[in-house]
Amino acid sequence: MRFLFAMIVAVFAAHSVIAEERIAGIENTIQSQVDAFLAEDTTTAFSFASPNIQRLFGSPERFGVMVKNGYPMVWAPFEVKFLELRRQGSLLFQKVLFVDRNGAPHVLEYNMMPSEKGWLIDGVQYLVAPPVGA
């Protein structure tokens, strides 16, 4: 009985470590892309995009222009805070709170895709800003 209990605990502990590594990898990918935007390094930022996104924009320069104009809170955030990670079937979505340079909050949801290189960003959706004080 003790052996069975020890095995169950080991399985849950291993699952927890895998989940933590997954979350850390996803957060690292998003943060690395944000850091590249802050450095105005669109080539590096583009490298964190999935092949679908890369095909859609065609070049790091076009991708950078889209982010700078369409997602200024991502291009130059004042603060970045990772919120919940949710699973929908086999897909993983990471919510991120961006506070822009004017102090306004913005919540974006990143569609994350695993690859041989690690996690890639396969899309971003703007969600409703959280209520003040959230």
C-alpha positions as CSV (number, residue, x, y, z in Angstrom):
1,M,0.0,0.0,0.0
2,R,2.8,2.4,0.8
3,F,4.5,1.6,-2.5
4,L,1.3,2.4,-4.4
5,F,0.9,5.7,-2.4
6,A,4.5,6.6,-3.2
7,M,4.0,5.9,-6.9
8,I,0.9,8.1,-7.0
9,V,2.7,10.9,-5.3
10,A,5.7,10.5,-7.7
11,V,3.4,10.7,-10.7
12,F,1.7,13.8,-9.5
13,A,5.0,15.4,-8.6
14,A,6.4,14.7,-12.1
15,H,3.3,16.0,-13.7
16,S,3.6,19.2,-11.6
17,V,7.2,19.7,-12.7
18,I,6.3,19.2,-16.4
19,A,3.4,21.7,-16.0
20,E,5.8,24.2,-14.3
21,E,8.4,23.7,-17.1
22,R,5.6,24.2,-19.7
23,I,4.5,27.4,-18.1
24,A,8.0,28.7,-17.7
25,G,8.8,27.9,-21.3
26,I,5.7,29.7,-22.5
27,E,6.3,32.8,-20.3
28,N,9.9,32.8,-21.4
29,T,8.9,32.8,-25.1
30,I,6.5,35.7,-24.7
31,Q,8.9,37.7,-22.5
32,S,11.7,37.1,-24.9
33,Q,9.6,38.5,-27.8
34,V,8.6,41.5,-25.7
35,D,12.3,42.1,-24.8
36,A,13.2,42.0,-28.5
37,F,10.5,44.5,-29.3
38,L,11.8,46.8,-26.6
39,A,15.2,46.6,-28.2
40,E,13.5,47.2,-31.6
41,D,15.0,43.9,-32.8
42,T,12.2,42.7,-35.1
43,T,14.3,39.8,-36.5
44,T,14.6,38.2,-33.0
45,A,10.9,39.0,-32.2
46,F,9.9,37.4,-35.5
47,S,11.8,34.2,-34.6
48,F,9.3,33.6,-31.8
49,A,6.4,33.6,-34.2
50,S,5.0,30.4,-35.6
51,P,5.5,29.5,-39.3
52,N,1.9,30.5,-40.0
53,I,2.5,34.0,-38.6
54,Q,5.8,34.2,-40.4
55,R,4.2,33.3,-43.7
56,L,1.4,35.8,-43.1
57,F,3.7,38.8,-42.6
58,G,6.6,37.6,-44.8
59,S,9.4,39.6,-43.1
60,P,10.5,40.8,-39.7
61,E,10.1,44.4,-40.8
62,R,6.4,44.0,-41.8
63,F,5.8,42.1,-38.6
64,G,7.4,44.8,-36.5
65,V,5.4,47.5,-38.2
66,M,2.1,45.6,-37.5
67,V,3.0,45.2,-33.8
68,K,4.2,48.8,-33.4
69,N,1.0,50.2,-34.9
70,G,-1.5,47.6,-33.8
71,Y,-0.2,46.5,-30.4
72,P,1.8,49.5,-29.0
73,M,1.3,48.1,-25.5
74,V,3.3,45.0,-26.6
75,W,5.9,47.0,-28.6
76,A,6.8,49.2,-25.6
77,P,5.1,48.1,-22.4
78,F,5.6,49.7,-19.0
79,E,4.8,46.4,-17.2
80,V,4.1,42.8,-18.2
81,K,2.3,40.3,-15.9
82,F,1.5,36.7,-16.8
83,L,-2.0,35.6,-15.8
84,E,-3.6,32.2,-16.2
85,L,-2.7,29.6,-18.8
86,R,-5.7,27.7,-20.1
87,R,-6.1,24.6,-22.2
88,Q,-8.7,24.2,-24.9
89,G,-8.3,20.7,-26.3
90,S,-4.7,20.4,-27.4
91,L,-4.3,24.2,-27.6
92,L,-2.7,26.4,-24.8
93,F,-3.6,30.0,-24.3
94,Q,-1.6,32.3,-22.1
95,K,-3.2,35.5,-20.8
96,V,-0.9,38.4,-20.3
97,L,-1.6,41.8,-18.7
98,F,0.3,44.7,-20.4
99,V,0.3,48.1,-18.8
100,D,1.1,50.7,-21.4
101,R,3.3,53.8,-21.0
102,N,0.1,55.8,-20.0
103,G,-0.7,53.3,-17.2
104,A,-3.7,51.7,-19.1
105,P,-4.1,48.0,-18.7
106,H,-4.6,45.6,-21.6
107,V,-5.1,41.9,-21.5
108,L,-4.0,39.8,-24.5
109,E,-4.3,36.1,-25.0
110,Y,-1.4,34.3,-26.7
111,N,-2.1,31.1,-28.7
112,M,1.0,29.0,-28.0
113,M,2.3,26.2,-30.2
114,P,5.0,23.7,-29.4
115,S,7.9,23.1,-31.8
116,E,11.3,21.5,-31.9
117,K,12.8,24.9,-31.0
118,G,10.4,25.3,-28.0
119,W,7.2,27.3,-27.7
120,L,6.1,29.6,-30.6
121,I,3.4,32.3,-30.7
122,D,0.7,31.3,-33.1
123,G,-1.6,34.3,-32.6
124,V,-2.6,37.0,-30.2
125,Q,-6.1,38.1,-29.3
126,Y,-6.9,41.4,-27.5
127,L,-9.3,40.8,-24.6
128,V,-11.3,43.3,-22.7
129,A,-9.2,45.3,-20.3
130,P,-9.7,44.3,-16.6
131,P,-11.7,46.5,-14.3
132,V,-9.7,49.1,-12.4
133,G,-8.2,47.7,-9.3
134,A,-8.2,44.1,-10.6
